[in-house]
Amino acid sequence: MKRSLTILFLLVSVFAKAQPAPQERGTDSAKLVTTLKEFHQALVNKNTVSINQQTDKALSYGHSNGWIETKNDMINNLETGYIKYNSIKEDSMRVTVNGNMAHARFAGDYNVTMNGNTNTYHLKVLEVWVKKGKRWILFARQAIR
């Protein structure tokens, strides 16, 4: 009986040690939400230096119409004015962190000017983020109407 309790105690201790503390998980989620909002603000401000730092070199940025941009495409389209994000408002955000990976799902209102035409789109968005060092980096994004 003592042996069984000892083994059970050790297993519980190992499992508890392997799991991040709730405040650590919450901190990662909070940092990711802040980073995500900063990234969206960088899109609005056409801050390509910040966008370059906040995105992975293998970024796949999917739009609701099926158009997919690479990191270089996105930066070039912002710099040339092909696309301009006038405002981005997130709502109903849910963030799930799993180690150094996370996904964020939210509804967003995107006011965008493209080819001189301005429209507001209400989109459902999934963004996949990877933690590199202490920073969250956007790896992939897909939106649907």
C-alpha positions as CSV (number, residue, x, y, z in Angstrom):
1,M,0.0,0.0,0.0
2,K,2.8,2.4,0.9
3,R,4.6,1.6,-2.3
4,S,1.4,2.3,-4.4
5,L,0.9,5.6,-2.6
6,T,4.6,6.6,-3.2
7,I,4.3,5.8,-6.9
8,L,1.1,7.7,-7.2
9,F,2.6,10.7,-5.4
10,L,5.6,10.6,-7.7
11,L,3.4,10.4,-10.8
12,V,1.3,13.3,-9.6
13,S,4.4,15.4,-8.8
14,V,5.9,14.7,-12.2
15,F,2.7,15.6,-14.0
16,A,2.2,18.8,-12.0
17,K,5.8,19.9,-12.6
18,A,5.4,19.3,-16.4
19,Q,2.4,21.6,-16.6
20,P,3.0,25.4,-16.7
21,A,1.4,27.2,-13.8
22,P,-2.0,28.8,-14.6
23,Q,-0.5,32.3,-14.3
24,E,2.2,31.4,-16.9
25,R,-0.4,30.1,-19.3
26,G,-2.4,33.3,-18.7
27,T,0.7,35.5,-19.2
28,D,1.4,33.8,-22.5
29,S,-2.2,34.4,-23.6
30,A,-2.2,38.0,-22.5
31,K,1.2,38.6,-24.3
32,L,-0.2,37.1,-27.4
33,V,-3.3,39.2,-27.4
34,T,-1.2,42.3,-26.9
35,T,1.1,41.2,-29.8
36,L,-1.8,40.4,-32.0
37,K,-3.4,43.8,-31.5
38,E,0.0,45.5,-32.0
39,F,0.4,43.6,-35.3
40,H,-3.0,44.7,-36.5
41,Q,-2.2,48.3,-35.5
42,A,1.1,48.0,-37.5
43,L,-1.0,47.0,-40.5
44,V,-3.1,50.1,-40.1
45,N,0.0,52.3,-39.6
46,K,1.9,50.7,-42.5
47,N,4.7,50.0,-40.0
48,T,6.6,47.5,-42.2
49,V,9.5,47.4,-39.8
50,S,7.3,46.1,-37.0
51,I,5.4,43.8,-39.4
52,N,8.7,42.3,-40.5
53,Q,9.7,41.6,-36.9
54,Q,6.2,40.2,-36.0
55,T,5.9,37.7,-38.9
56,D,7.7,34.5,-39.8
57,K,9.7,34.3,-43.1
58,A,7.3,31.5,-44.2
59,L,4.2,33.5,-43.4
60,S,1.0,32.5,-45.3
61,Y,-1.5,35.3,-45.0
62,G,-4.9,34.1,-46.4
63,H,-7.7,36.5,-47.2
64,S,-11.4,35.8,-47.3
65,N,-11.5,35.9,-51.1
66,G,-8.9,33.1,-51.4
67,W,-6.0,35.5,-52.1
68,I,-2.8,34.4,-50.3
69,E,0.1,36.7,-49.5
70,T,3.6,35.8,-48.5
71,K,5.5,37.9,-46.0
72,N,7.2,39.8,-48.9
73,D,3.9,40.2,-50.8
74,M,2.2,41.7,-47.7
75,I,5.0,44.2,-47.1
76,N,5.3,45.1,-50.7
77,N,1.5,45.6,-51.1
78,L,1.5,47.9,-48.0
79,E,4.5,49.9,-49.2
80,T,3.1,50.4,-52.8
81,G,-0.4,51.3,-51.5
82,Y,-2.0,48.3,-53.3
83,I,-3.8,47.6,-50.0
84,K,-4.4,49.9,-47.1
85,Y,-5.8,48.9,-43.8
86,N,-7.8,51.9,-42.5
87,S,-9.0,50.2,-39.3
88,I,-9.1,46.7,-37.7
89,K,-11.4,46.0,-34.8
90,E,-11.3,42.5,-33.1
91,D,-14.2,41.0,-31.2
92,S,-14.9,37.7,-29.4
93,M,-11.2,36.7,-29.3
94,R,-10.3,33.3,-28.1
95,V,-6.6,32.4,-27.6
96,T,-5.3,28.9,-27.1
97,V,-1.6,28.4,-26.1
98,N,0.1,25.0,-26.4
99,G,3.8,25.3,-25.5
100,N,5.5,27.5,-28.1
101,M,2.5,27.5,-30.5
102,A,-0.8,29.2,-30.2
103,H,-3.9,30.0,-32.3
104,A,-6.2,33.0,-32.0
105,R,-9.7,33.0,-33.3
106,F,-11.8,36.2,-33.5
107,A,-14.3,38.1,-35.5
108,G,-13.0,41.2,-37.0
109,D,-14.2,44.3,-38.8
110,Y,-11.6,45.3,-41.4
111,N,-12.0,48.6,-43.2
112,V,-9.7,48.3,-46.2
113,T,-8.9,50.2,-49.4
114,M,-7.7,48.1,-52.3
115,N,-7.1,49.4,-55.8
116,G,-8.8,52.7,-54.7
117,N,-12.0,50.9,-53.5
118,T,-12.8,51.1,-49.8
119,N,-14.9,48.4,-48.1
120,T,-15.6,47.1,-44.6
121,Y,-15.5,43.3,-44.2
122,H,-16.8,41.4,-41.2
123,L,-14.5,38.4,-41.1
124,K,-13.9,35.3,-39.0
125,V,-10.2,35.0,-38.6
126,L,-7.8,32.3,-37.4
127,E,-4.2,33.3,-36.8
128,V,-1.4,30.8,-35.9
129,W,1.5,32.2,-33.8
130,V,4.8,30.6,-32.8
131,K,6.9,31.7,-29.8
132,K,10.5,32.3,-30.7
133,G,12.5,33.2,-27.7
134,K,10.2,35.5,-25.7
135,R,8.3,36.9,-28.8
136,W,5.2,35.7,-30.6
137,I,5.6,35.6,-34.4
138,L,2.7,35.3,-36.8
139,F,3.1,32.1,-38.9
140,A,-0.2,31.8,-40.7
141,R,-3.6,33.6,-41.0
142,Q,-6.8,32.7,-42.7
143,A,-10.0,34.7,-42.9
144,I,-13.5,33.8,-44.1
145,R,-16.6,35.9,-44.5
